[in-house]
Amino acid sequence: MKKILILIFVLLSSNVLAHMDHYKKYNKIEMDIFRNGELIGYNYYFFYKKRR
């Protein structure tokens, strides 16, 4: 049973890491915040990557 759980964990974690390659060219995410159909604010996320 432990072997099956370990195998599932490894397969799921490798899929997540592969998905991140799609976003490596992005440095910022911008979002508009709406309430009741009106724009009430903005939200920005900035990403800093370490070069190896």
C-alpha distance matrix in Angstrom:
0.0 3.8 5.4 5.3 6.5 8.8 10.0 10.9 12.6 14.5 15.7 16.9 18.6 20.4 21.8 23.2 25.0 26.5 27.9 29.9 32.1 33.9 35.3 36.3 40.0 40.3 41.6 42.4 41.3 44.1 43.7 46.4 45.9 47.5 48.2 49.9 50.6 52.4 51.5 51.1 49.6 47.7 44.6 43.9 40.9 41.7 39.3 40.1 38.3 38.5 39.5 37.8
3.8 0.0 3.8 5.4 5.2 6.2 8.6 10.0 10.6 12.3 14.3 15.5 16.5 18.4 20.3 21.4 22.8 24.7 26.3 27.9 30.1 32.2 33.4 34.1 37.9 38.2 39.3 40.2 39.4 42.3 42.2 45.0 44.6 46.4 47.3 49.3 50.0 51.5 50.3 49.8 48.1 46.0 42.7 41.9 38.7 39.2 36.7 37.3 35.5 35.4 36.5 34.7
5.4 3.8 0.0 3.8 5.5 5.1 6.1 8.6 9.9 10.6 12.3 14.3 15.4 16.6 18.6 20.3 21.4 22.9 24.8 26.6 28.5 30.7 32.2 32.8 36.5 37.2 38.6 39.8 39.1 42.2 42.2 45.2 45.1 47.0 48.1 50.1 50.5 52.0 50.7 50.4 48.6 46.4 43.1 42.0 38.7 39.1 36.3 36.9 34.7 34.6 35.3 33.3
5.3 5.4 3.8 0.0 3.8 5.5 5.1 6.2 8.6 10.0 10.7 12.3 14.3 15.6 16.9 18.7 20.4 21.6 23.1 25.3 27.3 29.1 30.8 31.8 35.4 35.9 37.5 38.5 37.5 40.4 40.3 43.1 43.0 44.6 45.7 47.5 47.9 49.6 48.5 48.4 46.7 44.6 41.4 40.5 37.4 38.1 35.5 36.4 34.4 34.7 35.5 33.9
6.5 5.2 5.5 3.8 0.0 3.8 5.4 5.2 6.2 8.7 10.0 10.6 12.2 14.4 15.7 16.8 18.7 20.3 21.6 23.5 25.8 27.7 28.9 29.9 33.6 33.8 35.2 35.9 34.9 37.8 37.6 40.4 40.1 41.8 42.8 44.8 45.3 46.9 45.7 45.4 43.7 41.6 38.4 37.6 34.5 35.3 32.8 33.8 32.1 32.4 33.6 32.1
8.8 6.2 5.1 5.5 3.8 0.0 3.8 5.5 5.1 6.2 8.7 10.0 10.6 12.3 14.4 15.6 16.8 18.6 20.4 21.9 24.0 26.3 27.5 28.1 31.8 32.3 33.6 34.7 34.1 37.2 37.4 40.4 40.4 42.4 43.7 45.8 46.2 47.5 46.1 45.7 43.7 41.4 38.1 36.9 33.6 33.9 31.2 31.8 29.8 29.8 30.8 29.1
10.0 8.6 6.1 5.1 5.4 3.8 0.0 3.8 5.4 5.2 6.2 8.7 10.1 10.8 12.6 14.6 15.8 16.9 18.9 20.9 22.6 24.7 26.4 27.2 30.8 31.6 33.2 34.5 33.8 37.0 37.2 40.3 40.5 42.4 43.9 45.9 45.9 47.5 46.0 46.0 44.0 41.6 38.4 37.1 33.9 34.2 31.4 32.1 29.9 30.1 30.7 29.1
10.9 10.0 8.6 6.2 5.2 5.5 3.8 0.0 3.8 5.5 5.2 6.1 8.6 10.1 10.9 12.6 14.6 15.8 17.0 19.3 21.4 23.1 24.7 25.9 29.4 29.8 31.6 32.4 31.4 34.4 34.3 37.3 37.3 39.1 40.5 42.3 42.5 44.1 42.8 42.8 41.1 38.8 35.7 34.7 31.6 32.3 29.8 30.9 29.1 29.7 30.6 29.4
12.6 10.6 9.9 8.6 6.2 5.1 5.4 3.8 0.0 3.8 5.5 5.3 6.1 8.6 10.1 10.9 12.6 14.5 15.8 17.4 19.8 21.8 22.9 23.8 27.5 27.7 29.1 30.0 29.2 32.3 32.4 35.4 35.5 37.5 39.0 41.1 41.3 42.6 41.2 40.9 38.9 36.6 33.3 32.2 29.0 29.5 27.0 27.9 26.1 26.6 27.8 26.6
14.5 12.3 10.6 10.0 8.7 6.2 5.2 5.5 3.8 0.0 3.8 5.5 5.3 6.2 8.7 10.2 10.9 12.5 14.6 16.1 17.9 20.3 21.7 22.2 25.9 26.7 28.2 29.6 29.1 32.5 33.0 36.2 36.7 38.9 40.6 42.9 42.8 44.0 42.3 42.2 40.0 37.4 34.0 32.5 29.2 29.2 26.4 26.9 24.7 25.0 25.7 24.2
15.7 14.3 12.3 10.7 10.0 8.7 6.2 5.2 5.5 3.8 0.0 3.8 5.6 5.4 6.4 9.0 10.3 10.9 12.8 15.1 16.7 18.6 20.5 21.5 25.0 25.8 27.8 29.0 28.3 31.5 31.9 35.1 35.7 37.7 39.5 41.5 41.2 42.7 41.1 41.3 39.3 36.7 33.5 32.1 29.0 29.2 26.5 27.5 25.3 26.0 26.5 25.3
16.9 15.5 14.3 12.3 10.6 10.0 8.7 6.1 5.3 5.5 3.8 0.0 3.8 5.5 5.3 6.6 9.0 10.2 11.0 13.3 15.6 17.1 18.6 19.9 23.4 23.7 25.6 26.4 25.4 28.5 28.7 31.8 32.2 34.1 35.9 37.9 37.7 39.2 37.6 37.7 35.8 33.3 30.2 29.0 26.0 26.6 24.1 25.4 23.7 24.8 25.8 25.1
18.6 16.5 15.4 14.3 12.2 10.6 10.1 8.6 6.1 5.3 5.6 3.8 0.0 3.8 5.4 5.2 6.5 8.8 10.1 11.4 13.8 15.9 16.9 17.7 21.4 21.8 23.3 24.4 23.9 27.2 27.7 31.0 31.6 33.9 35.8 38.1 37.9 39.0 37.2 37.1 34.8 32.1 28.8 27.3 24.0 24.2 21.5 22.4 20.5 21.3 22.4 21.6
20.4 18.4 16.6 15.6 14.4 12.3 10.8 10.1 8.6 6.2 5.4 5.5 3.8 0.0 3.8 5.4 5.2 6.3 8.8 10.4 11.8 14.3 15.9 16.4 20.0 21.0 22.9 24.5 24.3 27.7 28.6 32.0 33.0 35.4 37.6 39.9 39.3 40.4 38.4 38.6 36.2 33.3 30.0 28.2 24.9 24.7 21.8 22.5 20.1 20.8 21.3 20.2
21.8 20.3 18.6 16.9 15.7 14.4 12.6 10.9 10.1 8.7 6.4 5.3 5.4 3.8 0.0 3.8 5.5 5.2 6.4 9.1 10.8 12.3 14.3 15.6 18.9 19.7 22.0 23.2 22.5 25.7 26.4 29.7 30.7 32.8 35.0 37.1 36.4 37.7 35.9 36.4 34.2 31.4 28.3 26.7 23.7 23.9 21.3 22.6 20.6 21.9 22.5 22.1
23.2 21.4 20.3 18.7 16.8 15.6 14.6 12.6 10.9 10.2 9.0 6.6 5.2 5.4 3.8 0.0 3.8 5.5 5.2 6.8 9.6 11.0 12.1 13.5 17.0 17.2 19.1 20.1 19.4 22.7 23.3 26.7 27.6 29.9 32.2 34.5 33.9 34.9 33.0 33.2 30.9 28.1 24.9 23.3 20.2 20.5 18.0 19.4 17.8 19.4 20.5 20.5
25.0 22.8 21.4 20.4 18.7 16.8 15.8 14.6 12.6 10.9 10.3 9.0 6.5 5.2 5.5 3.8 0.0 3.8 5.4 5.4 7.4 10.1 11.0 11.4 15.1 15.9 17.7 19.4 19.4 23.0 24.2 27.8 29.0 31.7 34.1 36.7 35.9 36.6 34.4 34.5 31.9 28.8 25.5 23.4 20.1 19.6 16.6 17.4 15.3 16.4 17.2 16.9
26.5 24.7 22.9 21.6 20.3 18.6 16.9 15.8 14.5 12.5 10.9 10.2 8.8 6.3 5.2 5.5 3.8 0.0 3.8 5.5 5.9 8.1 10.3 11.0 14.3 15.7 18.1 19.9 19.9 23.4 24.7 28.2 29.8 32.3 34.9 37.2 36.2 37.0 34.9 35.4 32.8 29.7 26.7 24.5 21.4 21.0 18.1 19.1 16.8 18.1 18.3 18.1
27.9 26.3 24.8 23.1 21.6 20.4 18.9 17.0 15.8 14.6 12.8 11.0 10.1 8.8 6.4 5.2 5.4 3.8 0.0 3.8 5.5 6.1 8.1 9.9 12.9 13.6 16.2 17.5 16.9 20.2 21.3 24.7 26.3 28.6 31.3 33.6 32.4 33.3 31.3 31.9 29.5 26.4 23.6 21.7 18.8 18.9 16.5 18.1 16.5 18.6 19.2 19.7
29.9 27.9 26.6 25.3 23.5 21.9 20.9 19.3 17.4 16.1 15.1 13.3 11.4 10.4 9.1 6.8 5.4 5.5 3.8 0.0 3.8 5.4 5.6 6.8 10.2 10.7 12.9 14.5 14.5 18.1 19.7 23.3 25.0 27.8 30.6 33.2 32.0 32.5 30.1 30.5 27.7 24.5 21.4 19.1 16.0 15.6 12.9 14.3 12.7 14.9 15.8 16.6
32.1 30.1 28.5 27.3 25.8 24.0 22.6 21.4 19.8 17.9 16.7 15.6 13.8 11.8 10.8 9.6 7.4 5.9 5.5 3.8 0.0 3.8 5.4 5.4 8.5 10.3 13.0 15.3 15.8 19.4 21.4 25.0 27.2 29.9 33.0 35.5 34.0 34.4 31.9 32.5 29.7 26.3 23.4 20.8 17.9 16.9 14.1 14.9 12.8 14.8 14.8 15.6
33.9 32.2 30.7 29.1 27.7 26.3 24.7 23.1 21.8 20.3 18.6 17.1 15.9 14.3 12.3 11.0 10.1 8.1 6.1 5.4 3.8 0.0 3.8 6.0 7.7 8.9 12.3 13.9 13.9 17.2 19.0 22.5 24.8 27.3 30.5 32.8 31.1 31.6 29.2 30.2 27.5 24.2 21.7 19.3 16.9 16.4 14.3 15.9 14.5 17.1 17.3 18.7
35.3 33.4 32.2 30.8 28.9 27.5 26.4 24.7 22.9 21.7 20.5 18.6 16.9 15.9 14.3 12.1 11.0 10.3 8.1 5.6 5.4 3.8 0.0 3.8 5.5 5.6 8.7 10.3 10.5 14.1 16.2 19.9 22.2 25.1 28.3 30.9 29.3 29.4 26.7 27.4 24.5 21.1 18.4 15.8 13.3 12.6 10.6 12.5 11.7 14.8 15.5 17.5
36.3 34.1 32.8 31.8 29.9 28.1 27.2 25.9 23.8 22.2 21.5 19.9 17.7 16.4 15.6 13.5 11.4 11.0 9.9 6.8 5.4 6.0 3.8 0.0 3.8 5.6 7.9 10.7 12.2 15.9 18.5 22.3 24.7 27.8 31.1 33.9 32.3 32.1 29.2 29.6 26.5 22.8 20.0 16.9 14.1 12.4 9.7 10.4 8.8 11.6 11.9 14.0
40.0 37.9 36.5 35.4 33.6 31.8 30.8 29.4 27.5 25.9 25.0 23.4 21.4 20.0 18.9 17.0 15.1 14.3 12.9 10.2 8.5 7.7 5.5 3.8 0.0 3.8 6.7 9.6 11.5 14.7 17.8 21.3 24.2 27.3 30.7 33.5 31.5 31.1 28.1 28.8 25.6 21.9 19.5 16.3 14.2 12.3 10.3 11.1 10.2 13.1 13.1 15.7
40.3 38.2 37.2 35.9 33.8 32.3 31.6 29.8 27.7 26.7 25.8 23.7 21.8 21.0 19.7 17.2 15.9 15.7 13.6 10.7 10.3 8.9 5.6 5.6 3.8 0.0 3.8 5.9 7.7 11.0 14.1 17.7 20.5 23.7 27.1 30.0 28.1 27.6 24.5 25.0 21.8 18.1 15.7 12.5 10.5 9.0 7.8 9.7 10.2 13.7 14.7 17.6
41.6 39.3 38.6 37.5 35.2 33.6 33.2 31.6 29.1 28.2 27.8 25.6 23.3 22.9 22.0 19.1 17.7 18.1 16.2 12.9 13.0 12.3 8.7 7.9 6.7 3.8 0.0 3.8 7.1 10.2 13.7 17.2 19.9 23.3 26.7 29.8 28.2 27.2 23.9 23.9 20.4 16.7 14.1 10.5 8.3 5.8 5.0 6.9 8.5 12.1 13.7 17.1
42.4 40.2 39.8 38.5 35.9 34.7 34.5 32.4 30.0 29.6 29.0 26.4 24.4 24.5 23.2 20.1 19.4 19.9 17.5 14.5 15.3 13.9 10.3 10.7 9.6 5.9 3.8 0.0 3.8 6.5 10.0 13.5 16.1 19.6 23.0 26.1 24.6 23.5 20.1 20.1 16.6 12.9 10.4 6.9 5.5 4.5 6.1 9.1 11.5 15.2 17.2 20.5
41.3 39.4 39.1 37.5 34.9 34.1 33.8 31.4 29.2 29.1 28.3 25.4 23.9 24.3 22.5 19.4 19.4 19.9 16.9 14.5 15.8 13.9 10.5 12.2 11.5 7.7 7.1 3.8 0.0 3.8 6.7 10.4 12.9 16.3 19.7 22.7 21.2 20.4 17.2 17.5 14.3 10.7 8.2 5.7 5.1 6.7 8.5 12.1 14.4 18.1 20.3 23.3
44.1 42.3 42.2 40.4 37.8 37.2 37.0 34.4 32.3 32.5 31.5 28.5 27.2 27.7 25.7 22.7 23.0 23.4 20.2 18.1 19.4 17.2 14.1 15.9 14.7 11.0 10.2 6.5 3.8 0.0 3.8 7.0 10.0 13.3 16.8 19.8 18.1 17.0 13.7 14.1 10.9 7.3 5.9 4.7 6.7 8.9 11.7 15.1 17.7 21.5 23.7 26.9
43.7 42.2 42.2 40.3 37.6 37.4 37.2 34.3 32.4 33.0 31.9 28.7 27.7 28.6 26.4 23.3 24.2 24.7 21.3 19.7 21.4 19.0 16.2 18.5 17.8 14.1 13.7 10.0 6.7 3.8 0.0 3.8 6.5 9.7 13.2 16.2 14.6 13.8 10.7 11.2 8.7 5.7 5.1 6.3 8.6 11.8 14.5 18.1 20.7 24.4 26.8 29.9
46.4 45.0 45.2 43.1 40.4 40.4 40.3 37.3 35.4 36.2 35.1 31.8 31.0 32.0 29.7 26.7 27.8 28.2 24.7 23.3 25.0 22.5 19.9 22.3 21.3 17.7 17.2 13.5 10.4 7.0 3.8 0.0 3.8 6.5 10.2 13.0 11.3 10.1 6.9 7.9 6.1 4.6 6.4 8.9 11.9 15.0 18.1 21.6 24.4 28.0 30.5 33.6
45.9 44.6 45.1 43.0 40.1 40.4 40.5 37.3 35.5 36.7 35.7 32.2 31.6 33.0 30.7 27.6 29.0 29.8 26.3 25.0 27.2 24.8 22.2 24.7 24.2 20.5 19.9 16.1 12.9 10.0 6.5 3.8 0.0 3.8 6.9 10.3 9.5 8.4 5.9 5.8 5.0 5.5 7.2 10.7 13.4 16.9 19.9 23.5 26.3 29.9 32.6 35.5
47.5 46.4 47.0 44.6 41.8 42.4 42.4 39.1 37.5 38.9 37.7 34.1 33.9 35.4 32.8 29.9 31.7 32.3 28.6 27.8 29.9 27.3 25.1 27.8 27.3 23.7 23.3 19.6 16.3 13.3 9.7 6.5 3.8 0.0 3.8 6.6 5.8 5.2 4.5 5.6 7.1 8.9 11.0 14.4 17.1 20.6 23.6 27.2 29.9 33.5 36.2 39.1
48.2 47.3 48.1 45.7 42.8 43.7 43.9 40.5 39.0 40.6 39.5 35.9 35.8 37.6 35.0 32.2 34.1 34.9 31.3 30.6 33.0 30.5 28.3 31.1 30.7 27.1 26.7 23.0 19.7 16.8 13.2 10.2 6.9 3.8 0.0 3.8 5.3 5.4 6.6 6.6 9.3 11.8 13.8 17.4 20.0 23.6 26.6 30.1 32.9 36.4 39.2 42.1
49.9 49.3 50.1 47.5 44.8 45.8 45.9 42.3 41.1 42.9 41.5 37.9 38.1 39.9 37.1 34.5 36.7 37.2 33.6 33.2 35.5 32.8 30.9 33.9 33.5 30.0 29.8 26.1 22.7 19.8 16.2 13.0 10.3 6.6 3.8 0.0 3.8 5.6 8.5 9.5 12.6 15.2 17.3 20.9 23.5 27.1 30.0 33.6 36.3 39.8 42.5 45.3
50.6 50.0 50.5 47.9 45.3 46.2 45.9 42.5 41.3 42.8 41.2 37.7 37.9 39.3 36.4 33.9 35.9 36.2 32.4 32.0 34.0 31.1 29.3 32.3 31.5 28.1 28.2 24.6 21.2 18.1 14.6 11.3 9.5 5.8 5.3 3.8 0.0 3.8 6.8 9.2 12.0 14.1 16.6 19.9 22.6 26.1 29.0 32.6 35.2 38.9 41.4 44.2
52.4 51.5 52.0 49.6 46.9 47.5 47.5 44.1 42.6 44.0 42.7 39.2 39.0 40.4 37.7 34.9 36.6 37.0 33.3 32.5 34.4 31.6 29.4 32.1 31.1 27.6 27.2 23.5 20.4 17.0 13.8 10.1 8.4 5.2 5.4 5.6 3.8 0.0 3.8 6.1 9.3 11.9 14.9 18.3 21.5 24.7 27.9 31.4 34.3 37.9 40.5 43.5
51.5 50.3 50.7 48.5 45.7 46.1 46.0 42.8 41.2 42.3 41.1 37.6 37.2 38.4 35.9 33.0 34.4 34.9 31.3 30.1 31.9 29.2 26.7 29.2 28.1 24.5 23.9 20.1 17.2 13.7 10.7 6.9 5.9 4.5 6.6 8.5 6.8 3.8 0.0 3.8 5.9 8.3 11.6 14.8 18.2 21.3 24.6 28.0 31.0 34.6 37.1 40.3
51.1 49.8 50.4 48.4 45.4 45.7 46.0 42.8 40.9 42.2 41.3 37.7 37.1 38.6 36.4 33.2 34.5 35.4 31.9 30.5 32.5 30.2 27.4 29.6 28.8 25.0 23.9 20.1 17.5 14.1 11.2 7.9 5.8 5.6 6.6 9.5 9.2 6.1 3.8 0.0 3.8 7.3 10.4 14.0 17.3 20.5 23.9 27.2 30.4 33.8 36.6 39.8
49.6 48.1 48.6 46.7 43.7 43.7 44.0 41.1 38.9 40.0 39.3 35.8 34.8 36.2 34.2 30.9 31.9 32.8 29.5 27.7 29.7 27.5 24.5 26.5 25.6 21.8 20.4 16.6 14.3 10.9 8.7 6.1 5.0 7.1 9.3 12.6 12.0 9.3 5.9 3.8 0.0 3.7 6.9 10.3 13.8 16.8 20.3 23.5 26.8 30.2 33.0 36.2
47.7 46.0 46.4 44.6 41.6 41.4 41.6 38.8 36.6 37.4 36.7 33.3 32.1 33.3 31.4 28.1 28.8 29.7 26.4 24.5 26.3 24.2 21.1 22.8 21.9 18.1 16.7 12.9 10.7 7.3 5.7 4.6 5.5 8.9 11.8 15.2 14.1 11.9 8.3 7.3 3.7 0.0 3.8 6.8 10.4 13.3 16.8 20.0 23.2 26.7 29.4 32.6
44.6 42.7 43.1 41.4 38.4 38.1 38.4 35.7 33.3 34.0 33.5 30.2 28.8 30.0 28.3 24.9 25.5 26.7 23.6 21.4 23.4 21.7 18.4 20.0 19.5 15.7 14.1 10.4 8.2 5.9 5.1 6.4 7.2 11.0 13.8 17.3 16.6 14.9 11.6 10.4 6.9 3.8 0.0 3.8 6.9 10.1 13.5 16.8 20.0 23.4 26.3 29.4
43.9 41.9 42.0 40.5 37.6 36.9 37.1 34.7 32.2 32.5 32.1 29.0 27.3 28.2 26.7 23.3 23.4 24.5 21.7 19.1 20.8 19.3 15.8 16.9 16.3 12.5 10.5 6.9 5.7 4.7 6.3 8.9 10.7 14.4 17.4 20.9 19.9 18.3 14.8 14.0 10.3 6.8 3.8 0.0 3.8 6.5 10.0 13.2 16.4 19.9 22.6 25.8
40.9 38.7 38.7 37.4 34.5 33.6 33.9 31.6 29.0 29.2 29.0 26.0 24.0 24.9 23.7 20.2 20.1 21.4 18.8 16.0 17.9 16.9 13.3 14.1 14.2 10.5 8.3 5.5 5.1 6.7 8.6 11.9 13.4 17.1 20.0 23.5 22.6 21.5 18.2 17.3 13.8 10.4 6.9 3.8 0.0 3.8 6.7 10.1 13.2 16.6 19.5 22.5
41.7 39.2 39.1 38.1 35.3 33.9 34.2 32.3 29.5 29.2 29.2 26.6 24.2 24.7 23.9 20.5 19.6 21.0 18.9 15.6 16.9 16.4 12.6 12.4 12.3 9.0 5.8 4.5 6.7 8.9 11.8 15.0 16.9 20.6 23.6 27.1 26.1 24.7 21.3 20.5 16.8 13.3 10.1 6.5 3.8 0.0 3.8 6.7 10.0 13.4 16.2 19.4
39.3 36.7 36.3 35.5 32.8 31.2 31.4 29.8 27.0 26.4 26.5 24.1 21.5 21.8 21.3 18.0 16.6 18.1 16.5 12.9 14.1 14.3 10.6 9.7 10.3 7.8 5.0 6.1 8.5 11.7 14.5 18.1 19.9 23.6 26.6 30.0 29.0 27.9 24.6 23.9 20.3 16.8 13.5 10.0 6.7 3.8 0.0 3.8 6.5 10.0 12.8 15.9
40.1 37.3 36.9 36.4 33.8 31.8 32.1 30.9 27.9 26.9 27.5 25.4 22.4 22.5 22.6 19.4 17.4 19.1 18.1 14.3 14.9 15.9 12.5 10.4 11.1 9.7 6.9 9.1 12.1 15.1 18.1 21.6 23.5 27.2 30.1 33.6 32.6 31.4 28.0 27.2 23.5 20.0 16.8 13.2 10.1 6.7 3.8 0.0 3.8 6.7 9.7 12.9
38.3 35.5 34.7 34.4 32.1 29.8 29.9 29.1 26.1 24.7 25.3 23.7 20.5 20.1 20.6 17.8 15.3 16.8 16.5 12.7 12.8 14.5 11.7 8.8 10.2 10.2 8.5 11.5 14.4 17.7 20.7 24.4 26.3 29.9 32.9 36.3 35.2 34.3 31.0 30.4 26.8 23.2 20.0 16.4 13.2 10.0 6.5 3.8 0.0 3.8 6.4 9.4
38.5 35.4 34.6 34.7 32.4 29.8 30.1 29.7 26.6 25.0 26.0 24.8 21.3 20.8 21.9 19.4 16.4 18.1 18.6 14.9 14.8 17.1 14.8 11.6 13.1 13.7 12.1 15.2 18.1 21.5 24.4 28.0 29.9 33.5 36.4 39.8 38.9 37.9 34.6 33.8 30.2 26.7 23.4 19.9 16.6 13.4 10.0 6.7 3.8 0.0 3.8 6.4
39.5 36.5 35.3 35.5 33.6 30.8 30.7 30.6 27.8 25.7 26.5 25.8 22.4 21.3 22.5 20.5 17.2 18.3 19.2 15.8 14.8 17.3 15.5 11.9 13.1 14.7 13.7 17.2 20.3 23.7 26.8 30.5 32.6 36.2 39.2 42.5 41.4 40.5 37.1 36.6 33.0 29.4 26.3 22.6 19.5 16.2 12.8 9.7 6.4 3.8 0.0 3.8
37.8 34.7 33.3 33.9 32.1 29.1 29.1 29.4 26.6 24.2 25.3 25.1 21.6 20.2 22.1 20.5 16.9 18.1 19.7 16.6 15.6 18.7 17.5 14.0 15.7 17.6 17.1 20.5 23.3 26.9 29.9 33.6 35.5 39.1 42.1 45.3 44.2 43.5 40.3 39.8 36.2 32.6 29.4 25.8 22.5 19.4 15.9 12.9 9.4 6.4 3.8 0.0
